[in-house]
């Protein structure tokens, strides 16, 4: 029996399953069958044995032609080894292997690369295992520090990630270590351990991004975080803790002084403004008073210049009234031109006394 007849029998059995069922249920111990149909019995068994593996292979081929892509994935489809398409989430179909093959890549998943330490999860990071070969770095002033940090990244181009390099994740780790050592080597130990962590993180990230663009690995860098930075020995750690404590106390004192200045300075400025305004007001009043005196003196001098005797007499009388407010002055103009100033009591008083008598 050739391959064409085998395929024909397979399709006939698929179309007429009852014939195959009758064939299975037939009583092969019947004498009529043994006498009349004994020669064809061997070909029937042979067909059944051939059909079963063919069905299994056909089912396997059909199942291999469909695949499902998850929401966080993209599928790279290659035809005879060449990339032909990139499929998104959903159910898709392809040609059977080896004509087409599919590689799924988690493009929407944020991945974490730990350097200097190792932990299984975020919750276990406080019980992580240190990796000295990765953590030890030399600062610009030739001090040794242990730096633990991690990189958050994701796949931006699945085709480049799969085929531009053999191990892109390992390359990312090497690039991160190189960039970190380069940046730490340009800083002093005080800045690395205390005040410049955020600056160092930003510089490391910028350097890694530049290298990834040149390598074109299909990787996008999301963030760089320094977990811990400390000296390698306990003595040095204690010394730096004391330095850090002193710096914090210094900052506290400075903040207290600034707070006192901000509280006291406005009150002092207010008092100074009040004194200045009072002085200006006093100055203006004195200037106006002096101007009034000058104007009054000028007016008096003008009148004096017109009639000196009368003015002199009036001024004399006004002065007497100011100096002796209780003295009563009477003016008696005689015929001879002599004025008599007699401080006499009122006549009404005497007349009243006389009336009483």
C-alpha positions as CSV (number, residue, x, y, z in Angstrom):
1,X,0.0,0.0,0.0
2,X,1.5,3.4,-1.0
3,X,1.2,6.7,0.9
4,X,-1.6,8.0,-1.3
5,X,-3.8,5.0,-0.5
6,X,-3.1,5.4,3.2
7,X,-4.1,9.1,3.1
8,X,-7.3,8.1,1.2
9,X,-8.2,5.5,3.7
10,X,-7.6,7.9,6.5
11,X,-10.0,10.5,5.0
12,X,-12.7,7.8,4.3
13,X,-12.5,6.7,7.9
14,X,-12.9,10.2,9.1
15,X,-15.9,10.7,6.9
16,X,-17.5,7.3,7.8
17,X,-16.6,6.5,11.4
18,X,-19.3,3.8,11.5
19,X,-17.4,1.6,9.1
20,X,-14.4,1.8,11.4
21,X,-16.6,1.1,14.4
22,X,-18.1,-2.0,12.6
23,X,-14.6,-3.1,11.8
24,X,-13.5,-2.9,15.4
25,X,-16.7,-4.7,16.6
26,X,-16.5,-7.5,14.1
27,X,-16.2,-11.0,15.5
28,X,-13.0,-12.3,14.2
29,X,-13.6,-15.8,15.7
30,X,-16.5,-16.4,13.3
31,X,-15.8,-19.5,11.1
32,X,-17.3,-17.8,8.1
33,X,-15.0,-14.9,8.5
34,X,-12.0,-17.2,9.0
35,X,-13.0,-19.2,5.9
36,X,-14.0,-16.4,3.5
37,X,-12.2,-13.3,4.8
38,X,-9.1,-14.6,6.3
39,X,-6.7,-13.1,3.7
40,X,-8.0,-9.5,4.0
41,X,-7.7,-9.5,7.8
42,X,-4.1,-8.7,7.9
43,X,-4.4,-5.5,5.7
44,X,-7.1,-4.1,8.0
45,X,-5.0,-4.4,11.1
46,X,-2.1,-2.9,9.2
47,X,-4.3,0.1,8.3
48,X,-5.3,0.7,11.8
49,X,-1.8,0.6,13.1
50,X,-0.7,3.1,10.5
51,X,-3.7,5.5,11.0
52,X,-3.1,5.9,14.8
53,X,0.3,7.5,14.7
54,X,-0.8,9.6,11.7
55,X,-3.7,11.0,13.8
56,X,-1.4,11.7,16.7
57,X,1.1,13.5,14.4
58,X,-1.7,15.5,12.7
59,X,-3.1,16.6,16.1
60,X,0.3,17.6,17.3
61,X,0.8,19.7,14.1
62,X,-2.5,21.4,14.4
63,X,-1.9,22.3,18.0
64,X,1.6,23.6,17.2
65,X,0.1,25.9,14.6
66,X,-1.7,28.1,17.2
67,X,-0.2,30.0,20.1
68,X,-1.4,32.6,22.6
69,X,0.4,35.8,23.6
70,X,-0.2,37.3,27.1
71,X,-0.9,41.0,27.8
72,X,2.6,41.6,29.0
73,X,4.3,39.9,26.1
74,X,5.0,40.2,22.4
75,X,5.8,37.3,20.1
76,X,8.6,37.4,17.5
77,X,7.7,35.2,14.5
78,X,10.5,33.8,12.3
79,X,10.0,32.1,9.0
80,X,12.9,29.8,8.0
81,X,15.1,31.7,10.5
82,X,14.2,35.2,9.4
83,X,12.1,37.6,11.5
84,X,8.8,38.2,9.6
85,X,6.5,39.8,12.2
86,X,6.0,40.8,15.8
87,X,2.6,39.9,17.3
88,X,0.8,41.5,20.2
89,X,-1.5,39.9,22.8
90,X,-4.1,37.4,21.7
91,X,-4.6,34.1,19.8
92,X,-2.5,33.7,16.6
93,X,-1.7,31.0,14.1
94,X,1.5,30.1,12.3
95,X,3.0,27.5,10.0
96,X,4.2,24.3,11.6
97,X,7.8,23.9,12.8
98,X,10.4,24.2,11.3
99,X,8.8,26.5,8.8
100,X,7.9,29.1,11.4
101,X,8.8,29.4,15.1
102,X,7.6,31.8,17.8
103,X,9.6,33.4,20.7
104,X,7.6,35.2,23.4
105,X,9.2,38.2,25.1
106,X,7.9,40.0,28.2
107,X,8.1,43.6,26.9
108,X,5.7,45.2,29.5
109,X,7.3,43.7,32.5
110,X,9.6,45.8,34.7
111,X,12.7,43.8,35.5
112,X,15.2,44.3,38.3
113,X,18.9,43.8,38.1
114,X,20.7,43.7,41.5
115,X,24.4,44.7,41.8
116,X,26.5,44.2,44.9
117,X,23.9,42.1,46.6
118,X,21.4,39.3,46.0
119,X,17.8,38.8,47.3
120,X,14.9,36.7,46.1
121,X,12.2,39.4,46.5
122,X,11.6,43.0,47.6
123,X,10.4,41.8,51.0
124,X,13.7,39.9,51.6
125,X,15.9,42.8,50.6
126,X,16.8,43.5,54.2
127,X,18.1,39.9,54.5
128,X,20.0,40.0,51.2
129,X,23.4,38.4,50.6
130,X,26.3,40.7,49.8
131,X,28.5,40.1,46.8
132,X,31.9,41.8,47.6
133,X,33.3,41.5,44.1
134,X,30.5,43.6,42.8
135,X,30.1,45.9,45.7
136,X,33.7,47.1,46.3
137,X,34.6,50.3,44.5
138,X,37.4,52.9,44.8
139,X,36.5,56.6,45.2
140,X,38.4,59.6,43.7
141,X,40.4,60.1,46.9
142,X,41.5,56.4,46.9
143,X,39.1,55.1,49.6
144,X,37.3,51.7,49.3
145,X,33.5,51.7,49.7
146,X,30.8,49.1,49.3
147,X,28.0,50.2,47.0
148,X,24.8,48.2,46.7
149,X,22.4,49.4,44.0
150,X,19.8,48.0,41.6
151,X,18.7,48.8,38.0
152,X,15.1,48.8,36.8
153,X,14.7,48.1,33.1
154,X,12.4,46.6,30.5
155,X,12.5,45.4,26.9
156,X,11.8,48.2,24.4
157,X,12.4,46.2,21.2
158,X,11.9,42.4,21.3
159,X,13.7,41.8,17.9
160,X,16.8,43.7,19.0
161,X,16.7,42.1,22.4
162,X,16.7,38.6,20.9
163,X,19.1,39.0,17.9
164,X,21.4,42.0,18.4
165,X,23.3,40.2,21.2
166,X,23.6,36.8,22.8
167,X,23.0,37.8,26.5
168,X,21.6,41.4,26.7
169,X,20.9,41.1,30.4
170,X,24.5,40.2,31.2
171,X,25.7,43.1,29.0
172,X,23.4,45.4,30.9
173,X,24.9,44.2,34.2
174,X,28.5,44.8,32.9
175,X,27.6,48.2,31.6
176,X,26.0,49.2,34.9
177,X,29.0,48.0,36.9
178,X,31.4,49.9,34.6
179,X,29.3,53.1,34.8
180,X,29.0,52.9,38.5
181,X,32.8,52.4,39.0
182,X,33.5,55.3,36.7
183,X,31.2,57.7,38.5
184,X,32.3,56.6,42.0
185,X,35.9,57.0,41.0
186,X,35.3,60.7,40.3
187,X,33.8,61.5,43.8
188,X,35.3,61.8,47.2
189,X,34.4,59.4,50.0
190,X,32.4,61.9,52.0
191,X,30.1,62.7,49.1
192,X,29.6,59.0,48.3
193,X,28.7,58.1,51.8
194,X,26.6,61.1,52.8
195,X,25.4,64.0,50.6
196,X,25.8,63.1,46.9
197,X,23.9,59.9,46.6
198,X,21.1,61.4,44.5
199,X,23.6,63.1,42.2
200,X,25.6,59.9,41.8
201,X,22.4,58.0,40.9
202,X,21.5,60.5,38.2
203,X,25.0,60.4,36.7
204,X,25.1,56.6,36.7
205,X,21.8,56.5,34.9
206,X,22.8,59.0,32.3
207,X,26.0,57.1,31.6
208,X,24.2,53.7,31.3
209,X,21.6,55.3,28.9
210,X,24.4,56.6,26.6
211,X,26.1,53.2,26.4
212,X,22.8,51.3,25.8
213,X,22.0,53.7,22.9
214,X,25.4,52.9,21.3
215,X,25.0,49.1,21.9
216,X,21.4,49.1,20.6
217,X,20.3,46.2,22.7
218,X,16.5,46.9,22.7
219,X,16.6,47.7,26.4
220,X,15.1,50.7,28.1
221,X,16.5,51.9,31.4
222,X,13.9,53.0,33.9
223,X,15.7,53.9,37.2
224,X,18.9,53.5,39.2
225,X,18.7,53.3,43.0
226,X,21.5,53.1,45.5
227,X,20.4,50.8,48.3
228,X,23.4,51.3,50.6
229,X,26.9,52.8,50.6
230,X,29.3,52.1,53.5
231,X,33.0,51.6,54.2
232,X,34.3,48.1,54.3
233,X,35.4,48.0,58.0
234,X,33.4,48.7,61.3
235,X,35.9,51.3,62.6
236,X,35.5,53.4,59.5
237,X,31.8,52.9,59.5
238,X,31.6,54.2,63.1
239,X,33.8,57.2,62.2
240,X,31.6,58.2,59.3
241,X,28.5,57.8,61.5
242,X,30.0,60.3,63.9
243,X,30.8,62.6,61.1
244,X,27.3,62.3,59.8
245,X,25.9,63.0,63.3
246,X,28.1,66.1,63.6
247,X,26.9,67.4,60.2
248,X,23.3,66.8,61.2
249,X,23.8,68.7,64.4
250,X,25.5,71.5,62.5
251,X,22.4,71.7,60.2
252,X,20.1,71.7,63.2
253,X,22.0,74.6,64.8
254,X,22.0,76.6,61.5
255,X,18.3,76.0,61.1
256,X,17.7,77.2,64.7
257,X,19.7,80.3,64.1
258,X,17.9,81.0,60.9
259,X,14.5,80.6,62.7
260,X,15.6,83.0,65.4
261,X,16.8,85.5,62.8
262,X,13.5,85.2,60.9
263,X,11.6,85.7,64.1
264,X,13.6,88.7,65.5
265,X,14.5,90.6,62.3
266,X,11.0,91.6,61.4
267,X,10.3,93.0,64.9
268,X,13.6,94.9,64.8
269,X,12.8,96.3,61.3
270,X,9.4,97.3,62.5
271,X,10.9,99.2,65.5
272,X,13.4,100.9,63.2
273,X,10.8,102.0,60.8
274,X,8.7,103.4,63.6
275,X,11.7,105.4,65.0
276,X,12.5,106.7,61.5
277,X,8.9,107.8,61.0
278,X,8.8,109.5,64.4
279,X,12.0,111.3,63.6
280,X,10.8,112.4,60.3
281,X,7.6,113.6,61.8
282,X,9.5,115.5,64.5
283,X,11.7,117.0,61.9
284,X,8.8,118.2,59.9
285,X,7.0,119.7,62.9
286,X,10.1,121.6,63.9
287,X,10.7,122.8,60.4
288,X,7.1,124.0,60.2
289,X,7.3,125.6,63.6
290,X,10.5,127.4,62.6
291,X,8.9,128.6,59.4
292,X,5.9,129.9,61.4
293,X,8.2,131.7,63.8
294,X,10.1,133.2,60.8
295,X,6.8,134.3,59.2
296,X,5.5,135.8,62.4
297,X,8.8,137.6,63.0
298,X,8.9,139.0,59.5
299,X,5.3,140.2,59.9
300,X,6.1,141.8,63.2
301,X,9.2,143.4,61.8
302,X,7.2,144.8,58.9
303,X,4.7,146.4,61.3
304,X,7.6,147.6,63.5
305,X,9.3,149.2,60.6
306,X,6.0,151.1,59.8
307,X,5.5,152.5,63.3
308,X,8.3,151.7,65.7
309,X,7.0,153.5,68.8
310,X,3.6,151.9,68.8
311,X,5.0,148.5,68.0
312,X,7.6,148.8,70.8
313,X,4.9,149.8,73.3
314,X,2.6,147.0,72.2
315,X,5.4,144.5,72.5
316,X,6.3,145.8,76.0
317,X,2.7,145.5,77.2
318,X,2.3,142.0,75.8
319,X,5.5,141.0,77.5
320,X,4.3,142.4,80.8
321,X,1.1,140.4,80.5
322,X,3.0,137.2,79.9
323,X,5.5,137.8,82.8
324,X,3.0,139.2,85.3
325,X,-0.3,137.5,84.5
326,X,-1.9,138.5,87.8
327,X,-1.1,142.2,87.6
328,X,-3.7,144.6,86.3
329,X,-2.4,147.4,84.2
330,X,-4.0,150.8,83.7
331,X,-2.9,153.3,81.1
332,X,-3.2,156.9,82.0
333,X,-2.3,159.3,79.2
334,X,-1.6,162.8,80.7
335,X,-1.5,166.0,78.8
336,X,2.2,166.2,79.0
337,X,2.6,163.1,77.0
338,X,3.8,161.0,80.0
339,X,2.2,157.6,80.3
340,X,1.4,156.3,83.8
341,X,1.2,152.6,84.5
342,X,-0.6,152.2,87.8
343,X,-1.2,148.7,89.2
344,X,-4.5,149.6,90.9
345,X,-7.3,147.4,92.2
346,X,-10.7,147.6,90.6
347,X,-12.9,150.4,91.7
348,X,-15.8,148.1,91.9
349,X,-14.3,146.3,94.9
350,X,-13.9,149.6,96.8
351,X,-17.4,150.7,95.9
352,X,-18.8,147.4,97.2
353,X,-16.9,147.8,100.4
354,X,-18.1,151.4,100.9
355,X,-21.7,150.3,100.3
356,X,-21.3,147.8,103.1
357,X,-20.1,150.5,105.4
